[in-house]
Amino acid sequence: MMKPEQRPQNPNFSSGPCAKRPGWTVEALQDALVGRSHRSKPGKAKLKAAIDQTKALLGIPENYLCGIVPASDTGALELAMWSLLGARGVEMLAWESFGSGWVTDVKTQLKLEDCHIMTTDYGILPNLAQVDWTHDVVFTWNGTTSGVKVPNGDWIADDREGLAIADATSAVFAMEMPWPKLDVVTWSWQKVMGGEAAHGMLVLSPRAVARLESYTPTWPLPKIFRLTKKGKVNTAIFEGSTINTPSMLCVEDALDGLKWAESIGGLPTLLQRSEANLAAIAAWVERTAWVDFLAEVPETRSNTSICLKIVDPWFAALPAEEQAKGIKTMTSMLDKEGAAYDVASYRDAPPGLRIWGGSTVETSDIEALLPWLEWAFDELKTASK
């Protein structure tokens, strides 16, 4: 196969940190409040603007709290689990590595005894109809390392007694979030909006707030996990007074992403852009014999972390170690050509390709990438003969 002539204008297809918004340059950070305290009046104003603009863009209900917390999505979800779990039984849903990590935390760190674990292999959702909503339920809305998402929120009971706790880091801003169905939602700036790393977002419903104010965990809470003060939720955290020191450069970058999103039409346009990226890859997969989606059910295919498996009989017959080497060879070729960076599957996932298709990625770049994937696979297969 001839080497393609056209390359993506932006070859950044990493699933985190993700591609910056189109047209981004470092000049977008020129108004950052560097050298000033984040607790100063203008510092708090910047942080509150990031919170308020996020709530407005996403349509988060007015009576929900939204705050900036330390340590990315991981910190946000750990904070939520350590602060809220233990009041009742918990259901842990895992179909990829990050969900499995939350299971480990609950079982081996929090050591919750009344814990029901539902796990499946990569590519498949657990049976959501079997979830017991008298328990708290922890799940990933979109499995970043498997490319498998929940198709909607219909499976979440309206009359649930437990809390619905969703790690939505590669879903928010690219997928519809049914806020009334959700009690805790977490994500990070470096995912769909392509912001700089280290900061997480935490959304709490009134039911989650009530839990915080009526339940005290039996284990000690580190300072960066404490959401209450004198038995009441610390509302200052959700108004711009962060638990620890944030990077004002990162705050400025988050504000820039929100401004861009509004300028192109807000959330509906963000969703459309990501869906268009998935559609372009789906059309290519349909006509390409050697590749398929890792997600087995079309309705569960992620439109952000798009995970693909190689189904060519020659490749499928290779031992897993040889498949992993083959993927490394392919992605190294793509990297060397400047056609695609960071498109190998996650280290714990089955050997394959993972292409970020979130809202900051141009569909034209996805379309320019696909011939390069065909070229790289053809080179790999030819070299094996």
NORSULMO-V277680 format. One record per residue. RES is the residue in one small letter. SS is DSSP state (2 for helix, 1 for strand, 0 for the rest). Layout:
RES/SS, RES/SS
This chain:
m/0, m/0, k/0, p/0, e/0, q/0, r/0, p/0, q/0, n/0, p/0, n/1, f/0, s/0, s/0, g/0, p/0, c/0, a/0, k/0, r/0, p/0, g/0, w/0, t/0, v/2, e/2, a/2, l/2, q/0, d/0, a/0, l/0, v/0, g/0, r/0, s/0, h/0, r/0, s/0, k/2, p/2, g/2, k/2, a/2, k/2, l/2, k/2, a/2, a/2, i/2, d/2, q/2, t/2, k/2, a/2, l/2, l/2, g/0, i/0, p/0, e/0, n/0, y/0, l/1, c/1, g/1, i/1, v/1, p/1, a/0, s/2, d/2, t/2, g/2, a/2, l/2, e/2, l/2, a/2, m/2, w/2, s/2, l/2, l/0, g/0, a/0, r/0, g/0, v/1, e/1, m/1, l/1, a/1, w/0, e/0, s/2, f/2, g/2, s/2, g/2, w/2, v/2, t/2, d/2, v/2, k/2, t/2, q/2, l/0, k/0, l/0, e/0, d/0, c/1, h/1, i/1, m/1, t/1, t/0, d/0, y/0, g/0, i/0, l/0, p/0, n/0, l/2, a/2, q/2, v/0, d/0, w/0, t/0, h/0, d/1, v/1, v/1, f/1, t/1, w/0, n/1, g/1, t/0, t/0, s/0, g/0, v/1, k/1, v/0, p/0, n/0, g/0, d/0, w/0, i/0, a/0, d/0, d/0, r/0, e/0, g/0, l/0, a/1, i/1, a/1, d/1, a/0, t/0, s/0, a/0, v/0, f/0, a/0, m/0, e/0, m/0, p/0, w/2, p/2, k/2, l/0, d/0, v/1, v/1, t/1, w/1, s/1, w/0, q/0, k/0, v/0, m/0, g/0, g/0, e/0, a/0, a/0, h/1, g/1, m/1, l/1, v/1, l/1, s/0, p/2, r/2, a/2, v/2, a/2, r/2, l/2, e/2, s/2, y/0, t/0, p/0, t/0, w/0, p/0, l/0, p/0, k/2, i/2, f/2, r/0, l/0, t/1, k/1, k/0, g/0, k/1, v/1, n/0, t/2, a/2, i/2, f/2, e/2, g/0, s/0, t/0, i/0, n/0, t/0, p/0, s/0, m/2, l/2, c/2, v/2, e/2, d/2, a/2, l/2, d/2, g/2, l/2, k/2, w/2, a/2, e/2, s/2, i/0, g/0, g/0, l/2, p/2, t/2, l/2, l/2, q/2, r/2, s/2, e/2, a/2, n/2, l/2, a/2, a/2, i/2, a/2, a/2, w/2, v/2, e/2, r/2, t/0, a/0, w/0, v/1, d/1, f/1, l/0, a/0, e/0, v/0, p/2, e/2, t/2, r/1, s/0, n/0, t/0, s/1, i/1, c/1, l/1, k/1, i/1, v/0, d/0, p/2, w/2, f/2, a/2, a/0, l/0, p/0, a/2, e/2, e/2, q/2, a/2, k/2, g/2, i/2, k/2, t/2, m/2, t/2, s/2, m/2, l/2, d/2, k/2, e/0, g/0, a/0, a/0, y/1, d/0, v/0, a/1, s/0, y/0, r/0, d/0, a/0, p/0, p/0, g/0, l/1, r/1, i/1, w/1, g/0, g/0, s/0, t/0, v/0, e/0, t/2, s/2, d/2, i/2, e/2, a/2, l/2, l/2, p/2, w/2, l/2, e/2, w/2, a/2, f/2, d/2, e/2, l/2, k/2, t/2, a/2, s/0, k/0
